[in-house]
Amino acid sequence: MNEELDWANLAFGYLPADYNVRCTFKDGKWGEIEVSQSERIDMHIAASSLHYGQEVFEGLKAFKGKDGKIRVFRLEENAARIQASARGILMEPIPTELFAEMVKKVVALNARFVPPYGSGASLYIRPLEIGMSPRIGVQPSSEYLFIVMVMPVGPYFKEGFKPTNICIMREYDRVAPRGTGRFKVGGNYAASLVAGEHAHELGYSAVLYLDPKEKKYLDECGPANFIAIKDGKYITPASDSILPSITNKSLQQIARDMGIEVEARHIPVEELAEIQEAAAVGTAAVASPVAEIHDLDNGVKYIVSKDGKPGPVVTALYNKLRGIQLGDEPDTHGWNTIIEVE
Ligand SMILES: *Cc1c(COP(=O)(O)O)cnc(C)c1O
């Protein structure tokens, strides 16, 4: 146990844990897993990650159940995605077994930071791969460092599961039509900072981006996927510029299990007038319900939640996914990895 941490009031931010784990790809192969107590790395001033953005990352969580067991949610999916991201910007993909071993090891080593059941908090796991070779000519690295760090993070909804307003602004794109949007690379986040800041200044929690090619269809909601409930169906945008969210994929499966039809397709902006519920989905919050969507370019306001409360379908999907992560609901699809702590 960790007496000094106030689990229920933790923010979503960096906190030091006891250990991180690291592995280097050098001379054509991955080396031994190194356990480190340092929060620093020693790197070359001309490293390809610093100059040309060769950087990919992941985000997943571990939870403590009522039974005291620690469960990591869908780590194989995160392994597959960081490999796809690495290939997308010519980096060395991390083998699934290495990724899994490092995630299990770092969680076990930092078991005292996994928040207790019932606190609403969780252990956030952040894998990060960076290019280490000095490169001034534009070229990929030959050496890579893969690090997995962890930190406890507080419950996302401190004031309860409440809908927020989001906005559409056509003056910004997060990604290009055939660009890197479907990869989890730091550069996409850098590209979204100005738009995100602008939206926050105007009082919105996020920007609902439109497809960068035609600006006709819904794309992503800040760093989260967008889902909506329309006439009892689960609809979500499908496009090449969207990051394939593991939360969205899991909620789609849960929806099907509940007998809800799922449609992943282009969603024209105007269709927002016909939806009954909406949420931004991702690991951080699972689902953040949406109250209103304001199109700032034409003044149209889509009122999704008429009473300011989350809708019944989004709430049911959210509760079910949280229940599986915590071990309160049966893990029928084999999504959890139980961590052995010595
Ligand atoms: C990580 C991420 C998401 C959410 O993915 P999850 O696997 O559900 O956490 C959505 N959009 C973007 C751009 C992301 O980087």
The ligand as a Gaussian input file, in Angstrom:
#p B3LYP/6-31G(d) Opt

LIG

0 1
 C       -4.873000       6.752000     -28.215000
 C       -5.847000       7.469000     -29.078000
 C       -7.222000       7.179000     -29.063000
 C       -7.846000       6.208000     -28.098000
 O       -7.385000       4.903000     -28.259000
 P       -7.609000       3.843000     -27.097000
 O       -6.906000       2.635000     -27.569000
 O       -9.055000       3.646000     -26.958000
 O       -7.010000       4.448000     -25.871000
 C       -8.046000       7.853000     -29.951000
 N       -7.559000       8.780000     -30.801000
 C       -6.250000       9.107000     -30.828000
 C       -5.784000      10.127000     -31.782000
 C       -5.354000       8.459000     -29.966000
 O       -4.074000       8.791000     -30.012000

